[in-house]
Amino acid sequence: MRLLSGILAATLFASPALAQCGGGFTSFVKGLKAEAIQQGFDESTVNSFFKGVQQDSAVLKADRAQGVFQIPFIDFSRRLISQNRIDRGKSMSRKYDAVFDRIEREYGVSRGVLLAFWAFETDYGAVQGDFNTRNALVTLAHDCRRPELFRPQVFAAIELYSQGDFDPNRTTGAWAGEIGMVQMLPRDILVNGVDGDGDGKVSLKTSAPDALMSGGKMLSHLGWRPGEPWLQEVTVPAQMDWSLSGPGKSRSVSEWQAMGVQARSGSLANLPASLILPQGRNGPAFLAYPNFDVYFEWNQSFVYVLTAAYFGTRLEGGQIYDAGSPPQGLSGAQMKQLQTKLQARGHNVGKIDGILGAGTRAAVQAEQARLGLPADAWPTADLLNQL
């Protein structure tokens, strides 16, 4: 589970001390110990948890090297979705059929959703990461990029340790501190961990039922609407007001239909939806229903979220999307140039990172409209040149 679930936890369990970061690593750890004891943890437990803690430079390197999210949706999704992953997903669906049925009954989350996360996060449990989780969390809490996210996770890990469910020296996972088959942060495990196999323990690393049930509960906790779809491929007309497209621009399905938007197969759900054009009006097109927003509580990357949501539909029998013929996008260096130009015009694009995120998409769309171009939020060399 990539990061944003922890942001929710950080919001829920924040304290003034969360702003502390940086400085000498040894003195920083002393501060963590003092705060843990102040929170009520036993001093011997705290000392034992932090004994041998080390700053992990590999964690910081991984945190700053997420260039994969610069890849456009078509390339990104083709890279992540292989026939082998589809076949294994179907096999896992059959193997854990009773577990998925239970998740749907109790949490209303469709199996394709969890299968897609399971596939992308750990390749169905095969690759869970070998970073020491305690060291990763303390390293990221010390780093001043996102201390408000990771500092609470350190204390959550101490709580798991005090319960006998975490080994500071042996528990391993992803570089960002996530643990188990669907990659959950410690606070999320405390809040949403489920003993799915009935053995009296929540074992997200070794028990698929535990991991899947916990993931289902997490999605429910984040606002998943039971039994509703999340994404559907559509066709769009040659001409329409493209500025109406984009995440968060919800309209009724009847309004979209009146503009010429139609389901590529089947029928559209009678729900509010946003029109998603990941590579502009000439590329793939989807209607994103309210459950799609929950994906951003799992991961902030637009391209990852859309790919995971689409893969969930494929694992439930959906067809391969029509890639269309979108114009060539920008390179990473060009995207940074574009973001710099957009920022200079007063747009909030966030970090200049070459990633076409929500802020950059909104800025691109605004500039396209200003210049009289089709405002479909897909940046091209022509737009870059005109700016």
Secondary structure, DSSP 8 states (H G I E B T S, - for coil): --SHHHHHHHHHT--GGGG---S-HHHHHHHHHHHHHHTT--HHHHHHHHTT----HHHHHHHT--GGGGS-HHHHHHHH--HHHHHHHHHHHHHTHHHHHHHHHHH---HHHHHHHHHHHHTTTT----EEHHHHHHHHHHSSSSHHHHHHHHHHHHHHHHTT---TTT-EE-TTS-BTTTTB-HHHHHHH---SSSSSS--TTT-HHHHHHHHHHHHHHTT--TT---EEEEE--SSS-GGG-STT--B-HHHHHHTT-EESSS---SS-BEEE-TT-TTS--EEE-HHHHHHTTT---HHHHHHHHHHHHHTTT--------------HHHHHHHHHHHHHTT----S-SS---HHHHHHHHHHHHHTTS--SS---HHHHHH-
